[in-house]
Amino acid sequence: MNLRSRNRKNVEMHNSALNDILFILLLFFLIVSTLANPNVIKLMLPKATSNTKAKQTVVVSINEKREFFVGTNKIPFDNLKQALAPSVANEKVDPTIVINAEKSVPVEDVVSVMEVAREIGAKVVLATARK
């Protein structure tokens, strides 16, 4: 006498919810990656072959209209020293100012920012684009 039931249960894994979760994660990472560096001013930088990296304390940008930006805030050149001094004073070791200058910006403007940085005791790095 065979008392065992003949109905076997098939084990099945439903993965329809997994597709939804993966799609949401993909959208999340795409949105976050676009917000990764919001403090950027679009400039065409000069090209360089060497690769020098420094810890940046402050970023000074100069666009083709010879406008100066500290971070993303537009600052007249006369107020540049007052704008840079507090952020450089907070840095304990090697305060560094990174200069992003458009290709068409005269060298005098870059040198003037370098002089301001020297006066407040900061190192200067000129940002360039990769080849």
Secondary structure, 3 states (H helix, E strand, C coil): CCCCCCCCCCCCCCCHHHHHHHHHHHHHHHHHHHCCCCCCCCCCCCECCCCCCCCCCEEEEECCCCCEEECCEEECHHHHHHHHHHHHHCCCCCCEEEEEECCCCCHHHHHHHHHHHHHHCCEEEECCECC
